């Protein structure tokens, strides 16, 4: 991936809350999501692997369709990888990388430096670290030092506590404590997922997402629950200008959100 595409994903956000307005000129990015289970493109409900809907058995074709719809950045999760603690859907990820030119962020089963390096070398723009960011924060810091702008922390929350291992386990750590842990680490972004809304079209949890964004200088991406144009309108409002973006899964696949309308709405915010 050319360096400029990585750089375009980066944002600077001031430490002082008033400086957050510096971000307001950039539109909130809408990331379409490809969640991979057994080589296919699925959506889960509340993270439950047994409740998967297969939307496309050709993830590369799905990625290309998203690119043609005008999306600029792709969000990919290796779901089997998140449970196994190592990459499982690597062939599907590599097929996606061959099919498209837009930058991708990838999470799920990236738990050591060798795997971070492997994906970045293969052309993934940014890697998402979830479980390892709870278990071994030093690795996140080390990776940020080695790969500035390319390390994203995934904070997946259940009742305000951070979940790990494919959301099968919940730690004692609160979302805000987890974010503060990386305040000066050089993390490119935090993806905050509200597990209780993920895949159920309940609407984004904007109060919690905005509270997190105000509590950290790290750019925050909202995930979980995005359901309709009402969420897109909310994302286009001035108070959401501090967010880097939002991730959309099920609502894009089942046609509740029209890509062109959503992208246009966010562009003319
Ligand atoms: O849906 C799930 N059960 C799930 C999911 N979507 N479990 C993990 N994940 C995603 C996280 C993050 O992007 O949102 O996997 C990534 C974290 O993986 P890991 O292996 O670093 O914890």
Boltz pocket constraint, residues with backbone or C-beta under 6 A from the ligand:
constraints:
  - pocket:
      binder: B
      contacts: [[A, 44], [A, 46], [A, 47], [A, 48], [A, 49], [A, 76], [A, 77], [A, 78], [A, 79], [A, 81], [A, 82], [A, 83], [A, 85], [A, 107], [A, 108], [A, 109], [A, 110], [A, 111], [A, 128], [A, 129], [A, 130], [A, 131], [A, 132], [A, 154], [A, 156], [A, 164], [A, 165], [A, 166], [A, 167], [A, 193]]
      max_distance: 6.0
